[in-house]
Amino acid sequence: MDIQKIRLLREKLRQLERETSSHFKPETGCCGLTLTQCHALLEVGYKGEISLVELAASIGLDASTLSRTIQGLVMLGLVNRLTNEKDRRCVAISLTEQGSRVFTEIEATFNDYFGRVLELVPVEKRETMIDSIGAFSDVVRKLNESSGCCRDAGEPGEK
């Protein structure tokens, strides 16, 4: 594989991350949410009610890490955490009334921003761009699922 193309891809991804995260940090920060809390809140909002295990898989975190994130959202009054009485390992997460309002606000902010982004893309290229980003995300996810840890490439300093 051409090392220059690999470097260009990495550079463009860093640039994309900087550009999008610099815009949204003030937006999500005003709600007092971390990026992980924001992603969790959005996913719960999309699903209506979701188990902790399903939510962890959906956003790519282990259940113990997500459990702490959810606890923060519970303390902020944004989600309900309901433990199944028959199986205490089963925890269902849903939005509170306040969580629904914050979800709607974040959705509107993201939709407005990315709507403006898409307006800057020529109409004939929009679908291709969205498909390409989806395909890229899918192959990265597949690689991550199959390769396990980043150590597969060797420990730092190994030859």
Buried (B, 14 or more C-beta within 10 A) or exposed (E): EEEEEEEEEEEEEEEEEEEBEEEBEEBBEEBEBBEBBBBBBBBBBEBEEBBBEBBBBBBEBEBEEBBEBBEBBBEBEBBBBEEEEEEEEEBBBBBBEEBBEBBEEBEEBBEEBEEEBEEEEEEEEBEEEEEEEEEEEEEEEEEEEEEEEEEEEEEEEEE
